[in-house]
C-alpha cells in the first residue's frame, strides 16, 4: 500500500446521491462514507489538502443544506514510511481546517 490523502464525508445512504451530484463520484463503495482519495502517484498529491479544503469551502452552504457539518468531515493522511516518519502542516492550512471544523487524521505505517 502506498501513501495517500483522503477526504471523508460521513453520510447516510440517502445523502449519498446528492453528495455525488454536488462533489462528484465517491471513490468508496455505496455503503461507505463519501470519499475522494488522492494517491502519491497523482500529480495532485502535493496539493491534496488545499484541494480538499477548497472543495469544502466552495460547497460549504450546499453541504450544510444536505445536513453535513464539520463533525462529518475528516481529512486522512495515510503515510507509508521507511526508517523515519516526519511531517508538518503550516498554520494557514491548519486554520482553514479549523474554520471548517474538519478533523485531521494521520495514520503511519512502516513499509
C-alpha positions in Angstrom: 0.0 0.0 0.0 1.3 3.5 -0.9 0.7 6.8 0.8 -2.4 8.8 0.1 -4.7 11.6 1.3 -8.4 11.1 1.6 -11.4 13.4 2.3 -14.2 11.5 4.0 -17.7 12.8 4.5 -19.7 10.7 6.8 -23.2 10.4 5.4 -26.1 8.0 5.2 -27.2 6.3 2.0 -30.0 8.9 1.5 -27.5 11.7 1.3 -25.0 9.9 -0.9 -26.7 10.7 -4.3 -26.9 14.4 -3.5 -23.3 14.5 -2.4 -22.2 12.8 -5.6 -24.1 15.3 -7.7 -22.5 18.2 -5.8 -18.9 16.9 -5.4 -18.6 14.1 -7.9 -18.4 10.4 -7.6 -17.0 8.8 -4.5 -14.0 6.5 -4.6 -15.7 4.3 -1.9 -18.4 1.7 -2.1 -22.1 2.7 -1.9 -22.5 1.8 1.8 -19.4 3.7 3.0 -18.8 7.4 3.6 -18.4 9.6 0.5 -14.6 9.9 -0.1 -12.1 11.4 -2.5 -8.7 9.8 -2.4 -5.5 11.1 -4.0 -2.7 8.6 -4.2 1.0 9.6 -4.1 1.4 8.7 -7.8 -1.0 11.5 -8.7 0.3 15.0 -9.6 -2.3 16.3 -7.3 -0.8 14.6 -4.3 1.4 17.5 -3.2 -1.7 19.8 -3.2 -4.2 17.4 -1.9 -5.1 19.1 1.4 -5.6 22.6 -0.2 -7.7 20.9 -3.0 -9.9 19.2 -0.4 -10.3 22.4 1.6 -11.1 24.5 -1.5 -13.8 22.0 -2.4 -15.3 22.1 1.1 -15.2 25.9 1.2 -16.8 26.3 -2.2 -19.7 24.0 -1.3 -20.0 24.8 2.4 -23.5 26.2 2.2 -24.8 23.4 0.0 -23.2 20.8 2.3 -25.0 22.4 5.3 -28.3 22.2 3.4 -27.7 18.5 3.0 -27.2 18.2 6.7 -23.4 17.8 6.5 -21.5 19.6 9.3 -17.9 19.8 10.4 -18.3 16.7 12.6 -19.0 14.7 9.4 -15.7 15.8 7.7 -12.3 14.3 8.1 -9.1 14.5 6.2 -6.8 11.5 6.3 -3.2 11.2 5.6 -2.1 7.6 5.3 1.7 7.6 5.2 4.0 4.7 4.3 7.5 5.3 5.6 10.9 3.8 5.8 13.2 4.4 8.8 11.8 7.8 10.0 8.4 9.4 9.8 8.2 13.3 9.8 5.6 15.7 8.5 4.5 19.2 9.0 1.4 21.2 8.3 1.5 25.0 8.1 -0.6 27.3 10.3 -2.6 28.7 7.4 -3.7 25.2 6.4 -4.5 24.2 10.0 -6.5 27.4 10.4 -8.6 26.7 7.3 -9.3 23.1 8.6 -10.3 24.6 12.0 -12.6 27.1 10.4 -14.4 24.4 8.5 -14.5 22.1 11.6 -12.5 19.4 9.7 -10.7 16.7 11.7 -7.2 15.8 10.6 -6.4 12.1 10.9 -2.9 10.7 10.4 -2.0 7.0 10.2 1.6 6.0 9.6 2.8 2.5 8.9 6.3 1.1 8.1 6.8 -0.2 4.6 
